[in-house]
């Protein structure tokens, strides 16, 4: 596997998902204003770091998982291959979410704070707890695939290269996005009133 190309591909998937979702949700994250079903029980919120489960998020994640599994389906399925796919899915979940904030004209990095983001309840080191958790799970899945293959060496360096490529391209995107005009919170209120008319 050429990690550089795979890393660029994973980044482009994250960026495309983030941009599509910004256009769908606008300033109202976690499908707050979308006509979708929600399961919002206390036990669900404990499992999801304070977020309800929405139909929108269930279906978009199923689509992502289906596309990621295509290479596994057309080749011979192995548990190690499955763990690699799930590891990449966790990378996508983390970086797609972060890129939503980076590219969203109503947020950007200056508003990337717990006070502005109701759907991420737990934060650590200035980021939603889901991010380091997702990265740890991704690394563990990748390492698990290594253990199943009983290779003479680990391929964690390949995983680190994927992460490095995604981080580097995200930093470039953040630098470019910081130059774009941002929309003020009062514009959100005006748009909400206008759309309700």
C-alpha positions in Angstrom: 0.0 0.0 0.0 1.4 3.4 -0.9 0.6 5.3 2.3 1.0 8.7 0.8 -1.6 8.1 -1.9 -3.9 6.4 0.6 -3.4 9.3 3.1 -4.2 11.9 0.4 -7.3 9.8 -0.6 -8.5 9.6 3.0 -8.0 13.3 3.4 -10.0 14.0 0.3 -12.8 11.8 1.5 -12.8 13.7 4.8 -12.7 17.1 3.1 -15.5 16.2 0.6 -17.7 14.9 3.4 -17.1 18.0 5.5 -17.9 20.3 2.6 -21.1 18.5 1.7 -22.1 18.4 5.3 -21.4 22.2 5.7 -23.7 22.8 2.8 -26.4 20.5 4.3 -26.2 21.7 7.9 -24.9 25.2 7.7 -24.5 26.7 11.2 -26.7 24.0 12.8 -24.4 21.1 13.6 -25.3 17.6 14.4 -28.3 17.7 12.0 -30.1 20.0 14.5 -32.3 21.5 11.8 -32.6 18.6 9.4 -35.8 16.7 8.9 -34.4 13.4 10.2 -35.4 11.0 13.0 -33.6 11.2 16.3 -33.1 8.8 19.2 -32.3 11.0 22.2 -32.3 9.0 25.4 -30.0 9.5 28.4 -28.3 6.1 27.9 -27.7 7.0 24.2 -26.1 10.3 25.2 -23.8 8.4 27.6 -22.6 6.2 24.8 -22.2 9.0 22.2 -20.5 11.7 24.3 -23.7 13.7 24.7 -25.1 13.4 21.2 -28.4 12.0 20.0 -28.4 9.5 17.2 -29.8 10.9 14.0 -31.0 9.1 10.9 -28.8 11.4 8.9 -25.6 10.3 10.7 -26.6 6.6 10.7 -27.1 6.6 6.9 -24.1 8.7 6.0 -21.9 6.5 8.1 -23.3 3.4 6.5 -22.5 4.8 3.1 -18.9 5.5 4.1 -18.5 2.0 5.6 -20.0 0.5 2.4 -17.5 2.3 0.2 -14.5 1.5 2.5 -15.5 -2.2 2.4 -15.5 -2.4 -1.4 -11.9 -3.4 -1.8 -12.4 -6.0 1.0 -15.5 -7.4 -0.8 -13.9 -7.7 -4.2 -10.8 -9.4 -2.8 -10.5 -12.1 -0.2 -12.0 -11.1 3.1 -9.8 -11.4 6.1 -10.2 -10.3 9.7 -6.9 -8.3 9.4 -8.3 -6.5 6.3 -11.5 -5.8 8.1 -9.6 -4.2 11.0 -7.6 -2.0 8.6 -10.9 -0.8 7.0 -12.3 0.0 10.5 -9.1 1.8 11.4 -9.4 4.0 8.3 -13.1 4.6 9.1 -12.1 5.9 12.5 -9.6 8.2 10.9 -12.3 9.5 8.6 -14.7 10.0 11.4 -12.3 12.2 13.4 -10.9 14.3 10.6 -14.2 14.7 8.7 -15.7 16.1 11.9 -12.8 18.5 12.5 -12.7 19.6 8.9 -16.4 20.5 9.2 -15.4 23.2 11.7 -12.4 24.3 9.7 -14.4 24.8 6.5 -17.7 25.9 8.0 -18.0 29.7 7.5 -20.0 29.9 10.7 -17.3 28.3 12.8 -13.7 28.1 11.7 -10.9 27.6 14.3 -11.8 30.7 16.2 -15.2 29.3 17.3 -13.8 25.7 17.8 -14.6 25.8 21.5 -16.9 23.8 23.8 -19.0 26.8 24.5 -20.0 27.0 20.8 -20.5 23.3 20.1 -23.4 21.7 22.1 -23.1 18.3 20.5 -19.5 17.7 21.8 -20.0 17.5 25.6 -16.7 16.2 26.7 -13.5 18.0 25.8 -9.8 17.1 26.5 -6.8 19.2 25.6 -9.0 21.8 23.7 -10.7 19.2 21.5 -13.7 17.0 21.7 -12.9 13.8 23.6 -14.1 11.8 20.5 -11.0 12.9 18.6 -8.3 11.3 20.8 -10.5 8.4 21.5 -11.1 7.8 17.7 -7.3 8.1 17.0 -6.5 5.6 19.8 -9.2 3.2 18.5 -7.8 3.6 14.9 -4.3 2.8 16.1 -5.4 -0.2 18.1 -7.4 -1.6 15.2 -4.4 -1.2 12.9 -2.1 -2.8 15.5 -4.7 -5.6 15.9 -4.5 -6.3 12.1 -0.7 -6.5 12.5 -1.0 -9.0 15.3 -3.4 -11.2 13.2 -1.0 -11.3 10.3 1.9 -12.4 12.6 4.3 -10.3 10.4 7.9 -10.1 11.6 7.4 -6.3 12.1 4.6 -3.9 12.8 3.2 -1.6 10.2 2.3 1.2 12.6 4.7 3.4 10.7 2.3 3.1 7.7 -0.6 4.1 10.0 1.5 7.1 11.3 2.2 8.1 7.7 -1.5 8.1 6.9 -2.1 10.3 9.9 0.8 12.6 9.1 -0.5 13.1 5.5 -4.1 13.8 6.8 -2.8 16.2 9.5 -0.5 18.0 7.1 -3.3 18.5 4.5 -5.7 19.5 7.3 -3.3 22.2 8.4 -3.0 23.5 4.9 -6.8 23.5 4.6 -7.1 25.4 7.9 -4.6 28.0 6.7 -6.5 28.5 3.5 -9.9 28.5 5.2 -8.7 31.1 7.7 -8.4 33.6 4.8 -12.0 33.1 3.8 -14.7 35.4 5.1 -16.6 34.1 8.1 -20.3 34.6 8.9 -21.3 36.1 12.2 -23.6 34.5 14.7 -26.2 37.3 14.1 -26.4 36.3 10.4 -27.4 32.8 11.6 -30.2 34.3 13.6 -31.4 36.4 10.7 -31.2 33.4 8.3 -33.2 31.2 10.8 -35.9 33.9 11.0 -36.0 34.3 7.2 -36.2 30.5 6.6 -39.1 30.2 9.1 -41.2 32.7 7.1 
